[in-house]
Amino acid sequence: MLKKRPHLLWLLAPYVLYLAALPLVDRVRPTVLGLPFLFFWLLLATLLTPVAVFLAWRGDRARGRA
């Protein structure tokens, strides 16, 4: 099924940003924009999740599935 709909791989991006990369970014320093790095990473992941869903939806729509 994934061979026919590779755009659904965008839905893995939030999972990777939240869970898989979490042990790698679990630190307070450095700070980014005055935020601890972990908080900045989670904020970034939260903002990128709707983008990933939109890209997956757009791919389905382009194939006439939505």
N, C-alpha and C positions, 0 to 999 in steps of 0.2 A: 504494500500500500504506500509506503514511503517513497518508493521509486517513482510512483506516479505523482506524488504531491510533495516534492522536496521543500516547498515553502513552509511546510509545517515544522521544519527544523527551527524556525524562529521561535517557536514555543518552548524550546529548550533553553533559550537564552536567560529567562528569569530564573530558572532552576540553577543554572550554572552560576549566575551572579549572586544568588542568595546562599545556596548551600555548598556547592562544590568548591567555590573560591573562598568561603568564609574562613577556614583555617589559615589560609595564606595571608589574609588581610587583618587578622585579629591582633591589632596593636594600636596603642594610643598615639604614639609618635611615629611618623611626622604628622603635623596638622596641615590640613588643606582648607583654605579659606576660613581659617580660625576654628575649624571643626576637627575633632579627633578623626583619624583616618578611617576607622571602622564605621563611625557615624556617617561620614562622607560617602563611603562605599555603599552603605545601605540606602542612603538618599538617592544616589546615582542609580542604583538598581531599581528603586521604586519609580523613578522617572522614566527609565528605559523600558519597563514592563509594558506600558500601553503602546509604545512604539513597536515592540515585538509582536504584540497581538494584532496591531493594525497591519503589519507587513504580512502576517499569516492570513489575515482576512482578505487582504488585497490579492494575494496569490490565489485563494479559493475563488474569489469573485472573478478574476481574470479567466479562470478555467470554466466559469459558468456554474459554479456549485452553490452560490449564495444568492 
